[in-house]
């Protein structure tokens, strides 16, 4: 039985109760949100024990880290190191996007290592298998794809990205649009190639009920992928993107009818002035299902710094109502991320999520900022480090720039906090060595 069906019956699962306590929200409110599909709890019963995570309304904005091998870098140990880094810096979820090496072995090792929700994109494995066994992606059969989905669900994958909204109708829109970047989604490209070569509808759309049966059986949360997300800001909010989104809104309803948990993925490359609008359109079209966004990236010209570009867009998106941010690393558009790239991308996205939570009114977010500010005023460095989003970076910089002063080495005895504290909150007489 799925978390959605349990909630609709009024049953409070252990996962739901734990999330309510962690988020500081009443069990009754969270139960209602899950029952109405406004919150998802991606937790496959085959992936136990697991730290449950709630994604959706009235909850802290969650952050995902993508990892996975590529054809050029198939080494498993490198990806497991990235898992360790992501867990150390407290990502909420992981996604395995492996396309190189022993994909099944890699996924199973990550499942064993990560006690948080794990997502995948099954079309990747299905496409690679088709190349290995039949010589081409376009020779993949519909059963090939659904067999991979079933197998991953049985292994314990908690949520899957499925590009079920990329239909033949949407492809016609794309042909007539004259986009700058066409399709930048790897899964979307696989589907498009298969559909045009075989002159058949997307199997995930044509046989969506079959997908729902698998998802229901294993309580796998569907993440409805955006195969037509804009990959250049010139393509933002165009007809192909909206055409796909309208289809995803229909699929959300069909998922709920079958008691399947579902969220929706979104753009992509979007200029600043369109980010909030995109969130509002999705929330309207998709009946306020949780929204999972990549970035969005608000400019195209910063390769090497796209984690910053993404954090700018992510903060605006989270503040506007996005529920789930996918991290972007400095390597985006350039190559497979290194372990250091993973850390930088994750921290940047956590900053964006937290900034959005302050605007959303998430009490824990505001409280954390207040406590750090109070500790900063008192020059309480231990407490500041404990409250910092990246306590490791905090310690590294403090160690590298040591000072004999109680303040930091930027100001030393000329620290504004120290000076004002001595004069404003004391007798007004100077106590410091330089005053």
C-alpha positions as CSV (number, residue, x, y, z in Angstrom):
1,X,0.0,0.0,0.0
2,X,1.3,3.5,-0.9
3,X,1.9,6.3,1.5
4,X,-0.8,8.2,-0.5
5,X,-3.4,5.4,0.0
6,X,-2.5,5.0,3.7
7,X,-3.0,8.8,4.3
8,X,-6.3,8.8,2.4
9,X,-7.5,6.0,4.8
10,X,-6.4,8.1,7.8
11,X,-3.5,5.8,8.7
12,X,-0.4,7.5,10.1
13,X,2.7,5.7,8.9
14,X,5.9,5.7,10.9
15,X,7.6,7.6,8.1
16,X,4.9,10.3,8.1
17,X,5.1,10.6,11.9
18,X,8.9,10.9,11.8
19,X,8.8,13.6,9.1
20,X,6.2,15.6,11.0
21,X,8.4,15.6,14.1
22,X,11.5,16.6,12.2
23,X,9.7,19.4,10.2
24,X,7.9,20.8,13.2
25,X,4.5,20.3,11.6
26,X,1.4,18.6,13.2
27,X,0.8,15.0,12.1
28,X,-2.8,15.9,11.2
29,X,-1.7,18.7,8.8
30,X,0.9,16.5,7.2
31,X,-1.5,13.6,6.9
32,X,-3.9,15.8,5.0
33,X,-1.2,17.2,2.7
34,X,-0.1,13.6,1.8
35,X,-3.7,12.5,1.3
36,X,-4.2,15.4,-1.2
37,X,-1.0,14.8,-3.1
38,X,0.5,18.1,-2.0
39,X,3.4,16.2,-0.2
40,X,5.1,13.0,-1.3
41,X,7.2,10.6,0.8
42,X,9.5,8.7,-1.5
43,X,10.1,5.5,0.4
44,X,10.1,2.2,-1.3
45,X,9.4,-0.6,1.3
46,X,12.3,-2.5,-0.4
47,X,14.8,0.2,0.7
48,X,14.9,-0.3,4.4
49,X,16.1,1.1,6.7
50,X,15.8,4.6,5.3
51,X,15.7,8.1,6.6
52,X,12.3,9.4,5.3
53,X,12.0,12.7,3.6
54,X,8.8,14.7,2.9
55,X,8.7,16.9,-0.3
56,X,6.0,19.5,-0.7
57,X,3.9,22.2,0.8
58,X,4.6,23.6,4.3
59,X,7.9,21.6,4.5
60,X,11.5,22.7,4.2
61,X,12.7,22.9,0.5
62,X,14.6,19.7,-0.2
63,X,17.8,19.3,-2.2
64,X,18.9,16.5,-4.5
65,X,22.4,15.5,-5.6
66,X,22.9,13.7,-8.9
67,X,25.8,11.2,-9.1
68,X,26.6,8.4,-11.6
69,X,29.2,7.1,-14.0
70,X,29.6,8.0,-17.6
71,X,31.0,6.2,-20.6
72,X,34.3,8.0,-20.2
73,X,34.5,7.7,-16.4
74,X,32.9,4.4,-15.4
75,X,34.8,4.0,-12.1
76,X,32.5,2.9,-9.2
77,X,34.8,4.1,-6.4
78,X,34.8,7.7,-7.6
79,X,31.0,7.7,-7.5
80,X,30.9,6.1,-4.0
81,X,33.2,8.9,-2.8
82,X,30.7,11.4,-4.1
83,X,28.0,9.6,-2.2
84,X,30.1,10.0,1.0
85,X,30.5,13.7,0.3
86,X,26.8,14.2,-0.4
87,X,25.9,12.4,2.8
88,X,28.5,14.2,4.9
89,X,27.0,17.6,3.7
90,X,23.5,16.3,4.3
91,X,21.8,16.1,1.0
92,X,18.1,15.1,1.3
93,X,18.1,12.7,-1.7
94,X,20.4,11.2,-4.3
95,X,19.8,10.3,-7.9
96,X,21.9,7.7,-9.7
97,X,22.3,8.7,-13.4
98,X,24.9,6.1,-14.3
99,X,25.4,5.3,-18.0
100,X,28.8,3.7,-17.9
101,X,30.3,0.5,-16.4
102,X,28.2,-2.1,-14.5
103,X,25.0,0.1,-14.0
104,X,23.1,-2.5,-11.9
105,X,26.1,-3.1,-9.6
106,X,26.6,0.6,-9.1
107,X,22.9,1.2,-8.3
108,X,22.8,-1.6,-5.8
109,X,25.9,-0.4,-4.0
110,X,24.5,3.1,-3.7
111,X,21.2,1.7,-2.4
112,X,23.1,-0.2,0.3
113,X,25.3,2.9,1.2
114,X,22.6,5.6,1.1
115,X,19.9,5.5,3.8
116,X,18.1,8.4,2.2
117,X,15.7,8.3,-0.8
118,X,17.4,7.3,-4.1
119,X,16.0,8.1,-7.5
120,X,16.9,7.0,-11.0
121,X,16.0,7.6,-14.7
122,X,15.2,4.1,-15.9
123,X,15.3,5.0,-19.6
124,X,19.1,5.4,-19.2
125,X,19.6,1.7,-18.3
126,X,17.0,0.6,-20.9
127,X,18.8,2.6,-23.6
128,X,22.3,1.3,-22.7
129,X,20.9,-2.3,-22.7
130,X,19.4,-1.8,-26.1
131,X,22.7,-0.5,-27.5
132,X,24.6,-3.5,-26.0
133,X,22.1,-6.2,-27.0
134,X,20.6,-4.8,-30.3
135,X,23.0,-2.2,-31.4
136,X,20.8,0.9,-31.1
137,X,18.6,2.8,-28.7
138,X,15.8,2.8,-31.3
139,X,15.7,-1.0,-31.2
140,X,14.6,-1.0,-27.6
141,X,11.2,-2.6,-27.1
142,X,8.5,-1.3,-24.9
143,X,8.8,-4.4,-22.7
144,X,12.6,-3.7,-22.3
145,X,11.7,-0.3,-20.8
146,X,9.1,-1.6,-18.4
147,X,11.2,-4.6,-17.4
148,X,14.0,-2.1,-16.3
149,X,11.4,-0.1,-14.3
150,X,10.1,-3.2,-12.6
151,X,13.5,-4.4,-11.8
152,X,14.7,-1.1,-10.3
153,X,11.5,-0.9,-8.2
154,X,12.1,-4.4,-6.9
155,X,15.6,-3.4,-5.9
156,X,14.3,-0.5,-3.8
157,X,14.6,2.6,-5.9
158,X,12.4,5.2,-4.2
159,X,11.5,7.6,-7.0
160,X,12.0,7.5,-10.8
161,X,12.1,10.2,-13.4
162,X,9.8,9.2,-16.3
163,X,9.4,11.4,-19.4
164,X,5.8,10.4,-19.9
165,X,4.7,13.9,-21.1
166,X,7.0,13.9,-24.2
167,X,4.3,12.9,-26.7
168,X,4.2,12.9,-30.5
169,X,2.0,16.0,-30.3
170,X,4.7,17.8,-28.2
171,X,7.4,16.8,-30.7
172,X,5.3,18.4,-33.5
173,X,5.3,21.6,-31.4
174,X,9.1,21.3,-31.1
175,X,9.5,20.9,-34.9
176,X,7.5,24.1,-35.5
177,X,9.1,26.1,-32.7
178,X,12.6,26.7,-34.1
179,X,14.3,26.4,-30.7
180,X,17.9,27.4,-30.1
181,X,18.7,24.3,-28.1
182,X,16.0,21.8,-29.1
183,X,16.2,19.1,-26.4
184,X,18.8,19.1,-23.7
185,X,17.3,16.3,-21.6
186,X,19.2,13.1,-22.2
187,X,16.1,11.0,-21.4
188,X,14.0,13.2,-23.6
189,X,16.5,12.7,-26.4
190,X,16.4,9.0,-26.1
191,X,12.6,9.0,-26.2
192,X,12.4,11.3,-29.2
193,X,14.8,9.2,-31.2
194,X,12.8,6.0,-30.4
195,X,9.5,7.6,-31.2
196,X,10.5,9.2,-34.5
197,X,12.3,6.1,-35.7
198,X,9.5,3.7,-34.8
199,X,6.7,6.2,-35.6
200,X,5.0,5.3,-32.3
201,X,3.8,7.1,-29.3
202,X,6.0,7.3,-26.2
203,X,5.4,4.0,-24.4
204,X,5.4,5.7,-21.0
205,X,2.4,7.8,-22.2
206,X,0.7,5.2,-24.3
207,X,0.9,2.6,-21.4
208,X,0.8,4.9,-18.4
209,X,-1.5,2.6,-16.6
210,X,1.2,-0.1,-16.8
211,X,3.6,2.3,-15.2
212,X,1.1,3.1,-12.5
213,X,0.7,-0.6,-11.6
214,X,4.4,-0.9,-11.0
215,X,4.6,2.3,-9.0
216,X,1.7,1.3,-6.9
217,X,3.0,-2.2,-6.2
218,X,6.3,-0.9,-4.8
219,X,5.2,2.6,-3.7
220,X,7.7,4.2,-6.1
221,X,7.1,8.0,-6.4
222,X,6.8,9.1,-10.0
223,X,8.8,12.2,-10.9
224,X,7.3,13.3,-14.2
225,X,10.3,14.4,-16.2
226,X,10.5,17.5,-18.3
227,X,12.0,16.2,-21.6
228,X,11.2,19.5,-23.2
229,X,12.7,21.8,-20.6
230,X,14.4,24.8,-22.1
231,X,18.2,24.4,-22.3
232,X,18.7,28.1,-23.3
233,X,17.0,31.1,-21.8
234,X,15.9,32.0,-25.4
235,X,13.7,28.9,-25.3
236,X,12.1,29.6,-21.9
237,X,8.4,29.2,-21.4
238,X,7.8,28.4,-25.1
239,X,5.0,26.2,-26.6
240,X,6.8,22.9,-26.4
241,X,7.6,23.4,-22.8
242,X,4.0,24.3,-21.9
243,X,2.6,21.6,-24.2
244,X,4.5,19.0,-22.1
245,X,3.5,20.6,-18.9
246,X,-0.2,20.4,-19.8
247,X,0.2,16.7,-20.4
248,X,2.0,16.3,-17.1
249,X,-1.0,17.9,-15.4
250,X,-3.3,15.2,-16.8
251,X,-0.9,12.5,-15.7
252,X,-0.8,13.9,-12.1
253,X,-4.6,13.4,-11.9
254,X,-4.3,9.8,-13.3
255,X,-1.6,9.0,-10.8
256,X,-3.7,10.2,-7.9
257,X,-6.6,8.2,-9.1
258,X,-4.5,5.1,-8.7
259,X,-3.1,6.1,-5.3
260,X,0.4,6.7,-6.8
261,X,2.6,9.4,-5.4
262,X,3.7,11.9,-8.0
263,X,5.7,15.1,-8.4
264,X,6.6,17.2,-11.4
265,X,9.9,18.3,-12.8
266,X,10.6,21.7,-14.2
267,X,13.0,23.9,-16.1
268,X,15.8,24.4,-16.9
269,X,17.2,27.7,-18.3
270,X,14.8,30.5,-17.4
271,X,15.6,34.3,-17.1
272,X,15.0,35.8,-13.7
273,X,11.8,37.6,-14.6
274,X,10.1,34.3,-15.7
275,X,11.1,32.0,-12.7
276,X,8.2,32.9,-10.4
277,X,5.7,32.8,-13.3
278,X,6.9,29.3,-14.2
279,X,6.4,28.1,-10.6
280,X,2.9,29.5,-10.5
281,X,1.9,28.0,-13.9
282,X,3.1,24.6,-12.8
283,X,1.2,24.8,-9.5
284,X,-2.0,25.7,-11.3
285,X,-1.7,23.2,-14.2
286,X,-0.6,20.3,-11.9
287,X,-3.0,20.9,-9.1
288,X,-0.2,21.9,-6.6
289,X,1.7,18.7,-6.9
290,X,5.2,19.0,-5.6
291,X,7.5,20.8,-8.0
292,X,11.1,19.6,-8.6
293,X,13.3,22.1,-10.5
294,X,16.8,21.9,-12.0
295,X,18.2,25.3,-11.0
296,X,16.7,27.0,-12.8
297,X,19.7,28.6,-14.5
298,X,19.2,32.2,-15.1
299,X,21.9,32.8,-17.7
300,X,23.7,30.7,-20.3
301,X,27.2,32.3,-20.2
302,X,28.8,31.1,-17.0
303,X,30.2,27.6,-17.6
304,X,32.4,26.8,-14.6
305,X,30.1,28.8,-12.3
306,X,26.8,27.3,-13.1
307,X,26.4,26.2,-9.4
308,X,26.1,30.0,-8.7
309,X,23.8,30.6,-11.6
310,X,21.6,27.8,-10.4
311,X,21.6,29.0,-6.8
312,X,20.3,32.4,-7.9
313,X,17.4,30.8,-9.8
314,X,16.9,28.2,-7.2
315,X,16.4,30.7,-4.4
316,X,13.8,32.6,-6.4
317,X,12.1,29.3,-7.4
318,X,12.0,28.1,-3.8
319,X,10.7,31.4,-2.5
320,X,7.9,31.3,-5.2
321,X,6.9,27.8,-4.1
322,X,9.2,25.2,-5.6
323,X,9.5,22.2,-3.3
324,X,12.6,20.4,-4.4
325,X,15.8,21.7,-6.0
326,X,18.2,19.6,-8.0
327,X,21.8,20.7,-7.5
328,X,24.0,22.0,-10.3
329,X,27.8,21.8,-10.1
330,X,30.5,23.9,-11.5
331,X,31.0,21.2,-14.1
332,X,27.5,21.5,-15.6
333,X,27.8,21.8,-19.4
334,X,31.6,20.9,-19.2
335,X,32.0,17.4,-17.9
336,X,31.4,14.8,-15.2
337,X,31.6,16.5,-11.8
338,X,34.5,15.7,-9.5
339,X,34.0,15.0,-5.7
340,X,34.9,18.7,-5.0
341,X,32.3,19.8,-7.6
342,X,29.7,17.7,-5.8
343,X,30.4,19.5,-2.6
344,X,30.3,23.0,-4.1
345,X,27.1,22.3,-6.0
346,X,25.4,20.8,-3.0
347,X,26.3,23.7,-0.7
348,X,25.3,26.3,-3.2
349,X,21.9,24.6,-3.7
350,X,21.4,24.3,0.1
351,X,22.0,28.0,0.4
352,X,19.3,28.6,-2.3
353,X,16.8,26.3,-0.6
354,X,17.4,27.9,2.8
355,X,17.0,31.4,1.3
356,X,13.7,30.4,-0.2
357,X,12.6,28.8,3.1
358,X,13.1,32.2,4.9
359,X,10.7,33.8,2.4
360,X,8.2,30.9,2.7
361,X,8.1,31.4,6.5
362,X,9.6,28.1,7.5
363,X,10.2,28.7,11.2
364,X,13.3,26.5,11.5
365,X,15.0,28.5,8.8
366,X,14.4,31.9,10.4
367,X,15.4,30.5,13.8
368,X,18.7,29.2,12.5
369,X,19.5,32.6,11.0
370,X,18.6,34.4,14.2
371,X,20.8,32.0,16.3
372,X,23.8,32.5,14.1
373,X,23.4,36.2,14.1
374,X,23.3,36.2,17.9
375,X,26.4,34.0,18.0
376,X,28.2,36.3,15.6
377,X,27.4,39.3,17.8
378,X,28.9,37.5,20.8
379,X,31.9,36.4,18.7
380,X,30.9,32.8,19.6
381,X,32.9,31.0,16.9
382,X,32.0,27.4,18.0
383,X,28.3,28.1,17.8
384,X,28.6,29.9,14.5
385,X,30.4,26.9,13.1
386,X,27.7,24.6,14.4
387,X,25.0,26.6,12.7
388,X,26.8,27.3,9.4
389,X,25.5,25.5,6.3
390,X,29.1,24.3,5.6
391,X,30.8,23.9,9.0
392,X,33.8,22.3,7.3
393,X,34.4,25.4,5.1
394,X,34.0,27.6,8.2
395,X,36.7,25.7,10.1
396,X,39.0,25.6,7.0
397,X,38.9,29.4,6.6
398,X,39.3,30.1,10.3
399,X,42.3,27.8,10.5
400,X,43.9,29.3,7.4
401,X,43.5,32.9,8.6
402,X,44.3,32.6,12.3
403,X,44.4,35.6,14.6
404,X,45.2,36.4,18.2
405,X,42.1,38.6,18.3
406,X,38.7,37.4,19.6
407,X,37.3,38.6,16.3
408,X,38.3,37.4,12.8
409,X,41.5,38.4,11.0
410,X,39.6,40.7,8.7
411,X,39.1,43.4,11.4
412,X,40.9,42.0,14.4
413,X,40.7,44.6,17.3
414,X,38.8,46.9,15.0
415,X,35.8,44.6,14.9
416,X,32.5,46.5,14.6
417,X,30.7,44.0,16.8
418,X,33.3,44.3,19.5
419,X,33.5,48.1,19.4
420,X,29.7,48.6,19.5
421,X,29.3,46.0,22.3
422,X,31.9,47.8,24.4
423,X,30.3,51.3,24.0
424,X,26.6,50.6,23.4
425,X,26.1,47.9,26.0
426,X,28.5,48.9,28.7
427,X,29.6,52.0,30.6
428,X,30.7,53.6,27.4
429,X,34.4,53.4,28.3
430,X,36.9,51.8,26.1
431,X,38.2,48.4,27.2
432,X,39.9,47.1,24.1
433,X,43.7,47.5,23.6
434,X,43.2,49.9,20.6
435,X,40.4,52.0,22.0
